[in-house]
């Protein structure tokens, strides 16, 4: 339609496409013109003015409602160890860029027909990491022979789909030292080859055998299948995005982890940036607060601008500031000033903090334009 043509300069393409998709059939030219005018006006109002202090506005907009957040932890009923850190602690965890979240978890989306509920419990259990101790009823240390005796639990072995030979191979692979393992009567007898081991060493080996993985995905300690609207989703305690998205039944395009550094390593920095936005927004939404997503986007951009995830701390984002005075104003000022002096670093005074420190006009808002006049002689 030619009526769209004059508005193409004022309305971005994705907004224009959205308008076209949602137009009712048989709409009159006059009404369509009114809609386009309104969209163009709203888009212009939403744009940031040149010289606007977006950083300060963003910080205020997140910080002020953040004071109303609760310090809570959400617990999934009926499942041990399934906690989710929420509220202020989770926001701090994300924005500080902490490498290990206190409650790592994943939302695993499934392909059809499993997303409709087919074999959902079986699939969920196949993801949970099972170790030797989950398939064994008892561990016995035989002091006289310096051996560890492992008595398998028949029912648990059956549930995990393990045989005696498979379990023996897993144990041999897990203990890399030279050793022999034999199945005698109803138990495995594990003996280290070579020199006689003292009791302390045998005890350490017994503890190591207990934690050898035999089934499932490493790092996934708990699983919980839940129904969300029309499909089943598996919530996990613990994360392992790299191994999980390789599974045939997993919808890897939608499966997410709350570990931002893991996402950055597996899917790249753009995915990590989006994850920061999603995670912060999710916490804020659950708290019933209303913050414009663009403030969160600005923080996420700042954290990911150098191609790696950096927290808003003196070791992260602050340390990367180009201004010496801005870095010095945060923490450890003498160290920053001495280091800058030693390499002859220059400060172009292009931001807010350094100009405030020197009692100069700040280059934002009305202080942004400079006036050059020719004096009459």
Secondary structure, DSSP 4 states (H G I P E B T S, - for coil): -GGGGGGTTTS-HHHHHHHHHHPPTT--HHHHHHHHHHHHHHHHHHSPPTT--HHHHHHHHHHHHHTT----EEE-TT-TT-EEE-HHHHHHHHHTT-SS-TT-EEEEEB-TTGGGTTTHHHHHHHHS-EEGGGSEEEEEEETTTTEEEEEE-HHHHHHHT--HHHHHHHHHHHS-SSEEEEEETTEEEEEE-SSPPPHHHHHHHHHHHHT-EEES-TT--EEEEEEETTEEEEEEES--HHHHTTSTTB-TTT-EES-HHHHHHHH-HHHHHHHHHHHHHHHHHHTT----HHHHHHHHHHHHTTSS---SSTTTTGGG-S-HHHHHHHS-HHHHHHHHHHHT------SHHHHHHTT---SSGGGSS----PPP-
